[in-house]
Amino acid sequence: MDILVAEKPEMDPTIYALLLLVATFHFTYAVFLGIRFILVIISLEKDLLRLDTAIKRAEQLLKEKLTPNEYHQLTTKSYLQVKSPHYPKRTYVIPRYKGLVRIFEDGEQIMRLCVGLDERDNIPDADIVLMHKLMIERAEEEYLQIANTF
């Protein structure tokens, strides 16, 4: 009994060259995507490092600008109370983290405020707290004019 072995057909050199070219293109493209992915990761790491540095600097500035009692209140209660310089019965409650500033008069909440900040700016929370405090203490009327009220 004879075993039949199929002969391998000859490949046209032009087709072989095209297949090799396509394979080379796909390999090169895969390497390009891999390098691009690595560069994106490196860029993200740099952005995170910058953001981490900004957060630490903002926290240090906040600690320097607040009294020890104010900083203690902010870190333990997650809010800062700021007395109104123009309205004796009014107190502003600034949240430690993003959120609405609440206004109280005679212990009753009368209003909530939002100063529109662009979330894409990645402003550290400590900077936002300090911005609210300084505007209330030094430019309360302007602060109330630019804030959205609820």
N, C-alpha and C positions, 0 to 999 in steps of 0.2 A: 504494500500500500504506500503510495507516494503522498507526502505532505506537501500541500500547495502553500507556498509562501508568496504573499502579495508583494509585488515590487513597489518600492517607494517611488512615486512619480517625481520626476524632476520638476523643481520649482523655477518658474520664469525669473530670471535675475531682476527684472523690473519690479515684479510683485514683491520679491524678497526685499529689495531696496525700499519700497514703499512701506512694507511692514516694519522694517527696521527704523525708518524715519518716524512712523507713528509711535512706535514703542519708545523711541528716544524723546519725542515730544512729551508723551505722557509722563515719563520719568522726570524730565526737566521741570514740567509743570508741578509735579508732586513735590519736588525739592523746593521750588519757588514758594509753594503754599506752606511748606514746613518752615522755611525761613521767615516768611511773612507772619506766620503764627507766633514764632519766637519773638519777632520784633514787637508784635502787639502786646505780648505778655510783658516784655521788658518795659514798654511804654506805660502799661497799666501799673507795674510795680513802681515806676518813677512817680506817676500821678498819686499813688497811694502814699508814698513816702512824703511827697510835698504836702498832701492833705494832712497826714499825721503831724508833720512839723507845724503846719498852720494851726491845727487844733491845740497843740501844746503851747504855742506862742500866745494864742487867743486866751487860753485858760490862765496863763501866767499874767497877762495884762489885766484880765478880769480880777484876779486875786489882788493885784497891786492897786486897782482903782476902787475896789469895794472895801468897806471897813471890815474888820474881823467878824463882827456880829452879822453883817450883811452876807458875807461869804459863807459863814456857818449856816445861816438860814437857807441860803440857796443850795448848799450841798446836802443838808439834812432833810429839808422839806420840799426840795425841787421847785421852789419858787422864791421870788424876791419881792418884798413889799416896798413900794416907793411912795412916800407921802407927796401929795400934790403941792407945789409951791404957791398955787393961786387959789385953790379951793380947799379950805381948811378941813372939811369933813370927807375929803376924797382920798382914797388910797388905790394905787395901781398894783396889780398882782401880775408880775412877769414870770412866765413859766421858764424853768431851767432848760427845757428842750423845746423844739418848735411847737408853736401853739398860739392861741389867742391870748392877748393881754386882757385881763378882767379889771373893770373899774367898780369899786365899792364906795358907797356913800352911806354913812351911819350904819355900817355893817351889812348893807343890802347891795347885792350886785345890780348895777344899773345899766351896764353896757359891756360889750366885748369889742376889742379892737384888733385889727389886722393891718400891719404895714406890709404891703405887697413886696416881697423879695423874690427874686428869680431863683428857683430851686437849683437850676443848673450852675449857679455861681458857687455852690458848695461853701457857703459862708459858715464858719464854725458857730455852734450854738452859743459859745461864750461871747463871741463878738455881737451876736444878735441881742443877748441879754444886756450887754453894756450899751449898745446903741439905744435900746428902749430907755434904759435908766438915764443916760445923758440927755436924750431928747426931752424926756419928761421934766427933768430938773432944770434944763437950760433953755428949752424952747417948747414949753408945754402947748401953747396955743397952735404953733405950727405943726406939732406932732398930732394934735387932734384934727387939724385940717387935712393932713395927708393920709391919716388912717381911715380904713374902711370900718364902719361901725355896724354892730349886730345887736 
